[in-house]
Amino acid sequence: MKKIPFVTKEQIEKIVKDYPTPFHIYDEKGIRENARRVKQAFSWNKGFREYFAVKATPNPYILKVLQEEGCGVDCSSLTELMISEKCGFHGSDIMFSSNVTPAEEYKKAKELGAYINLDDITHIEFLEEAAGIPETICCRFNPGGVFKMGTDIMDNPGDAKYGMTKDQLIEAFKRLKELGAKRFGIHSFLASNTVTNEYYPTLAGILFELAVEVKEKTGVELAFINLSGGIGIPYSPEQEPNDIAVIGEGVRKQFEKYMVPAGLSDVAIFTELGRFMAGPYGGLVTKAIHEKHIYKEYIGVDACAVNLMRPAMYGAYHHITVLGKENEPCDHVYDVTGSLCENNDKFAINRKLPKIDMGDYLFIHDTGAHGFSMGYNYNGKLRSAELLLKEDGSVKLIRRAETPKDYFATFDFSDEFRF
C-alpha cells in the first residue's frame, strides 16, 4: 500500500513561512472519518464507546475533535486527567487506567467521577483509604503465560506488570461488592500494535468467557467490558491495514457466542484506542540541512529523536516521503539522522529514497500517536510545534514550539540561576 502524505510540498512551503520546521501536523478530516468508522463498526452494541488514549496524543485540540465525534478519554496520570477536565470530559466520559498509582491521582479520578480501573488487588484498600470506593469500578485482568494466535506469539502477558490473575480478579470483585460497589467492568490488554483483524475478536472471546465465569462466581452486575488498545497501524507500506469493520463484526460474533446466552446482552463494549485513532493522521515535517559522505551516505535533518523517539528507542520503521519527489526513483541509500549526541538518533537506516537536496522537506509518516508525546529534552533540545490541518484546508497552531525560556523555567525558584 503506497503511503501518500496528506500535505503537499506546496502546502508545506506556505506553512513554514509562519511555523518553521520541524513540526508535527495532524489531519483533522482523517481523524474524524476514522472515529466515525470505529463507531459504526461497533454500532451493534448499544453501549459502545471509544475512550481515546490521551497518552498517545495529549493535545486538547485533538481531544476536542474526538469529543465532538462522541469519544471519551482514557487517562493514566494526573496531568492527563487535568487536560481532559479542561476539555469538558467528566464522569463516564473518562476511563482512568493506571498502575503504581499515587493517592492524589485516585482522588482526582474519583472527584471527576471517572471509571477507575484497578490494576492490582492491593489497590482496593489503597483506593478505599485515598478516595473511597465508587459505585462503578473496573479491574484489569492479566491471563499470564504467552499470548498466541495460531502459531504466532503476539506478546508475553506473563512478563507484563499490568493486571490481576483470574483468581485475584474474582476475589477483588467480591471484596469491592462488600465495600459498596454496585456495577463492575473488566479490562485487559494482551498485545501492542497488532496488525491483524483477529486480535480484538480473540481478546474479546477470552474476556467474554471470563465475564460469564465472574457472573457465576460472584453474582456482580457487569456494566462493561473494555477491550483496551492493541489495534495497530501499518507503519510499513508492505503491511495490510486492519479493517475495523471486520474487527467489529468479529467481536460481535464472540458476543453472540458467550454473552447473549449468559444473559449479558446489555453489557457495553469499550475500546481504548490511541495509535489506531490518530497514528496515520499525523506526520513529522523536517528539513534536510546537512549531508555527509563518509563510510555511509547521511542526510541530517532539523528534527531529532526529541521530536520522534520511536525509531531510536525501538528501531521502529517510519516511512519517509521526500515532498515534491514522490514520483522520482528511490535510487539513493541514506541514513537519515538528527543532531543528538547519540548514534541511535536516526529516523532511517539504509533507506532507499530519491536524491535528497539541502532544503528538501521530508514527511515522516504515522506520527499522530506516540510521536510528539514521547518527546524529551536531552541535549537541551526543544520540542516542536504541533499544527492541525483543518477540514477547510487552513492550518491552526495547536501547540507552540518550546523556547529556551521553557527549558529553564524549572529554575525559576533560584536567584542565582535565572535565565
C-alpha positions in Angstrom: 0.0 0.0 0.0 1.6 3.3 -1.1 1.8 5.8 1.6 0.7 9.3 0.5 1.2 12.3 2.7 -1.9 14.4 3.5 0.0 17.6 2.7 1.9 18.6 -0.4 5.2 20.4 -0.9 3.4 23.5 -1.9 1.3 23.5 1.3 4.4 23.0 3.5 6.2 25.8 1.7 3.4 28.1 2.7 3.1 26.8 6.3 6.8 27.2 7.0 6.6 30.9 6.5 4.7 31.1 9.8 5.8 27.9 11.5 9.4 26.8 10.8 10.3 23.1 10.8 10.4 20.8 12.5 6.7 20.3 13.4 4.1 17.7 13.8 1.0 18.2 11.7 -2.4 16.4 12.1 -5.1 15.8 9.6 -8.5 16.7 11.2 -10.5 15.2 8.4 -8.7 11.9 8.6 -9.2 11.7 12.4 -12.9 12.5 12.2 -13.6 10.0 9.4 -11.7 7.3 11.3 -13.6 7.9 14.5 -16.8 7.5 12.6 -15.6 4.2 11.2 -14.8 2.9 14.6 -18.2 4.0 16.0 -20.0 2.3 13.1 -18.0 -0.9 13.4 -19.4 -1.4 17.0 -22.8 0.2 16.5 -24.4 -3.3 17.1 -23.6 -2.8 20.8 -25.8 -0.1 22.2 -23.4 0.9 25.0 -20.3 1.0 22.9 -17.8 3.9 23.4 -14.3 4.6 22.3 -12.1 6.1 25.1 -9.2 7.7 23.2 -5.8 7.0 24.9 -4.7 10.5 25.9 -1.1 9.3 26.3 -1.0 8.8 22.5 -1.6 12.4 21.6 -2.1 14.6 24.7 -3.2 17.8 22.9 -6.5 19.4 24.0 -7.3 20.4 20.4 -7.1 16.8 19.3 -9.2 15.7 22.3 -11.9 18.3 21.4 -12.1 16.9 17.8 -12.6 13.4 19.2 -15.0 14.7 21.8 -17.1 16.1 19.0 -17.2 12.6 17.4 -18.6 11.1 20.6 -15.4 9.7 22.1 -14.4 9.6 25.8 -10.8 9.6 27.1 -8.6 7.0 28.6 -6.3 8.7 31.2 -3.4 7.2 33.2 -1.9 10.2 35.1 -2.9 13.4 37.0 -2.0 15.7 34.1 -4.0 13.6 31.6 -7.0 13.9 33.9 -6.4 17.7 34.1 -6.2 18.0 30.3 -9.4 16.0 30.0 -11.2 18.0 32.6 -10.2 21.3 30.9 -11.7 19.9 27.6 -15.0 19.2 29.4 -14.8 15.5 29.9 -16.2 14.3 33.2 -17.9 11.3 34.8 -18.4 8.4 32.5 -16.5 10.3 29.8 -13.3 9.2 31.5 -11.6 5.8 32.0 -8.7 6.0 34.5 -6.4 3.1 33.8 -3.2 3.5 35.7 -0.7 1.4 37.6 1.6 2.1 40.6 -0.9 4.9 41.2 -0.3 7.8 43.7 -3.1 8.6 46.1 -3.6 12.1 44.6 -4.4 10.6 41.2 -7.1 8.3 42.6 -8.5 11.3 44.4 -8.7 13.3 41.2 -10.2 10.5 39.2 -12.9 10.0 42.0 -13.5 13.7 42.1 -14.2 13.7 38.4 -16.5 10.7 38.6 -14.2 8.7 36.2 -14.4 5.0 35.8 -11.5 3.8 37.9 -9.7 0.7 36.6 -7.8 -1.1 39.4 -4.5 -2.7 38.2 -4.0 -4.8 41.3 -6.0 -6.4 44.2 -3.9 -4.5 46.7 -5.2 -1.3 45.2 -8.6 -1.9 46.7 -7.5 -1.0 50.2 -5.3 1.8 48.8 -8.2 3.4 46.9 -10.6 3.0 49.8 -8.2 4.9 52.1 -7.3 7.5 49.4 -10.7 8.4 47.9 -13.3 5.8 48.8 -14.8 3.0 46.6 -17.1 4.3 43.8 -20.3 2.6 42.9 -18.9 1.6 39.4 -15.4 0.1 39.4 -13.3 -1.8 36.9 -10.5 -4.4 37.4 -7.7 -5.2 35.0 -7.1 -8.9 34.0 -3.8 -10.5 33.1 -4.1 -14.1 31.9 -0.3 -14.7 32.3 1.7 -17.0 30.0 2.3 -16.3 26.4 -0.5 -14.9 24.2 -0.6 -16.7 20.9 -2.8 -16.5 17.8 -2.4 -19.7 15.9 1.3 -20.4 15.9 2.3 -16.8 16.2 3.4 -15.4 19.5 1.8 -12.0 19.8 3.1 -10.9 23.3 4.0 -12.2 26.7 1.4 -11.2 29.3 3.3 -13.3 31.9 6.1 -10.7 31.8 3.8 -7.7 31.9 3.5 -5.7 35.1 -0.2 -5.0 34.4 -3.3 -6.6 35.8 -4.5 -9.4 38.1 -4.7 -13.1 37.9 -8.2 -14.6 37.4 -8.4 -15.7 41.0 -7.4 -12.3 42.2 -9.9 -10.6 39.9 -12.8 -12.7 41.2 -11.7 -12.1 44.8 -11.4 -8.4 44.0 -15.0 -8.2 42.7 -16.2 -10.0 45.9 -14.4 -7.5 48.1 -15.5 -4.5 46.1 -19.1 -5.6 46.3 -18.8 -5.9 50.1 -17.4 -2.4 50.2 -20.4 -1.0 48.3 -19.5 -1.2 44.6 -22.6 -1.9 42.5 -21.5 -2.1 38.9 -18.4 -3.6 37.5 -16.2 -3.6 34.5 -13.4 -5.9 33.1 -10.4 -4.6 31.3 -7.4 -6.3 29.6 -4.6 -5.6 27.3 -2.7 -8.5 25.8 -0.7 -7.3 22.8 0.5 -4.0 21.3 0.3 -2.7 17.8 -1.2 -5.8 16.3 -1.8 -5.6 12.5 -4.4 -8.4 12.2 -8.1 -8.4 12.2 -8.2 -11.4 14.6 -6.6 -9.8 17.7 -9.7 -8.0 19.1 -12.1 -10.9 18.4 -9.6 -13.3 20.1 -9.2 -11.0 23.1 -13.0 -10.5 23.2 -13.6 -14.2 23.4 -11.2 -14.5 26.3 -12.9 -11.6 28.2 -16.4 -12.7 27.4 -15.8 -16.2 28.7 -14.2 -14.7 31.8 -17.3 -12.4 32.3 -19.6 -15.4 32.3 -17.4 -17.1 34.9 -17.3 -13.9 37.0 -21.0 -13.6 37.0 -21.5 -17.2 38.1 -18.9 -17.0 40.9 -19.6 -13.5 42.2 -23.1 -12.5 41.2 -21.9 -9.0 40.4 -23.6 -6.8 37.8 -21.3 -6.4 34.9 -21.7 -3.0 33.2 -18.9 -3.0 30.6 -16.0 -4.9 29.1 -13.1 -2.8 28.0 -11.0 -4.3 25.2 -8.4 -1.5 25.7 -5.9 -0.9 22.9 -3.7 -3.0 20.8 -5.1 -2.5 17.3 -2.2 -1.2 15.4 -1.4 0.5 12.1 0.7 -0.5 9.1 3.9 1.6 9.6 5.4 -0.2 6.6 3.8 0.1 3.1 4.1 -3.6 2.8 1.7 -4.2 5.7 -2.0 -4.7 5.1 -4.0 -2.3 7.3 -6.6 -3.5 9.9 -10.2 -3.4 8.7 -12.2 -2.0 11.7 -15.5 -3.2 10.2 -14.2 -6.8 10.0 -12.8 -6.4 13.6 -16.1 -5.1 14.9 -18.0 -8.0 13.3 -15.6 -10.5 14.8 -16.2 -9.1 18.3 -20.0 -9.2 17.7 -19.8 -12.9 16.9 -17.9 -13.6 20.1 -20.5 -11.5 22.0 -23.3 -13.6 20.5 -21.4 -16.8 21.4 -20.7 -16.1 25.0 -22.5 -13.0 26.4 -26.0 -13.4 25.0 -26.7 -17.0 26.2 -25.4 -16.0 29.7 -27.9 -13.1 29.9 -25.2 -10.5 29.5 -26.5 -8.9 26.3 -26.8 -5.4 27.9 -23.1 -5.2 28.8 -21.4 -2.3 27.0 -18.2 -2.7 25.0 -15.5 -0.1 25.4 -12.3 0.4 23.5 -9.2 2.5 24.3 -7.5 3.1 21.0 -4.8 5.6 20.6 -2.5 4.5 17.8 -5.3 3.3 15.5 -7.4 6.5 16.1 -4.7 9.1 15.4 -1.4 7.4 14.3 -1.8 7.6 10.5 -3.2 11.1 10.6 -0.1 12.8 11.9 3.3 13.4 10.3 6.6 15.0 11.3 7.8 17.5 8.8 11.5 18.2 8.8 14.0 19.9 6.5 17.3 18.5 5.2 20.0 20.8 6.4 23.3 18.8 6.1 24.7 15.9 4.1 27.7 13.8 4.9 29.7 11.4 2.8 31.9 9.1 4.8 31.5 5.3 5.1 27.8 5.8 4.5 25.7 8.5 3.0 24.0 10.6 5.6 21.2 13.2 5.4 21.0 15.4 8.5 17.6 17.0 9.3 16.5 19.7 11.7 14.4 17.2 13.7 15.8 14.6 16.0 14.8 11.8 18.4 13.5 14.5 20.8 10.7 15.0 18.2 10.1 11.4 17.4 11.9 8.8 19.5 10.3 5.6 18.3 13.0 4.8 15.7 15.8 5.4 18.2 14.1 3.6 21.1 12.6 0.6 19.4 14.3 0.5 16.0 10.8 1.3 14.7 10.1 1.8 11.0 8.5 5.1 9.9 8.1 5.6 6.2 9.6 8.8 4.7 8.4 10.8 1.7 10.6 13.5 0.2 7.9 16.1 -0.6 7.9 17.0 -4.3 9.8 13.9 -5.2 7.0 11.4 -4.7 7.4 10.0 -8.2 11.2 10.1 -8.5 13.1 6.8 -8.4 14.4 5.7 -4.9 17.9 5.2 -6.2 19.9 6.6 -3.3 20.6 4.9 0.1 20.7 7.1 3.2 20.8 7.1 6.9 18.5 10.0 7.9 19.8 11.4 11.2 19.1 14.1 13.8 21.6 16.2 15.8 21.7 14.4 19.2 25.0 13.2 20.6 23.7 9.7 20.3 24.4 7.3 17.4 20.9 5.9 17.5 19.4 9.3 16.6 18.3 8.1 13.2 14.9 8.2 11.5 16.0 5.7 8.9 18.9 3.4 8.3 20.0 2.2 4.8 16.7 3.7 3.4 16.2 3.8 -0.3 15.0 7.3 -1.2 15.1 9.8 -4.1 18.2 12.0 -4.2 17.8 14.5 -1.3 19.0 18.0 -1.8 19.6 20.5 1.0 16.4 22.4 1.8 14.1 19.4 0.8 11.2 18.7 3.1 10.8 15.2 4.5 7.4 14.0 5.7 7.9 11.2 8.3 4.6 9.2 8.3 2.4 7.9 11.1 3.5 10.1 14.0 0.0 11.0 15.0 0.2 8.8 18.1 3.1 8.2 20.4 5.1 10.7 18.4 5.2 14.2 20.0 4.0 12.7 23.3 7.2 10.7 23.8 9.4 13.7 23.3 12.0 14.8 25.8 14.8 17.4 26.2 18.0 15.5 26.0 21.0 17.7 24.9 18.8 20.7 25.8 16.9 20.1 22.6 13.4 21.8 22.4 10.2 20.1 21.5 8.5 21.2 18.3 5.2 22.9 17.5 2.0 20.9 16.7 -0.3 22.0 13.9 -3.7 21.0 12.9 -4.7 20.8 9.2 -8.3 21.8 9.3 -11.0 20.3 7.2 -11.2 23.6 5.2 -7.5 23.4 4.4 -6.4 26.1 6.8 -3.7 25.4 9.4 -4.1 26.1 13.1 -1.3 26.2 15.7 -2.3 23.8 18.5 0.9 23.8 20.5 3.7 26.3 20.1 7.3 25.2 19.9 9.3 25.3 23.1 11.8 28.1 23.7 14.9 28.2 25.9 12.8 30.0 28.4 10.5 26.9 28.7 13.6 24.7 29.2 15.0 26.9 32.0 11.6 27.5 33.7 12.1 25.0 36.4 15.0 27.1 37.8 12.5 30.0 38.5 13.0 29.4 42.2 16.6 30.3 42.0 18.0 33.8 42.3 21.4 32.5 41.3 20.3 30.8 38.1 17.7 32.9 36.3 17.9 32.8 32.5 
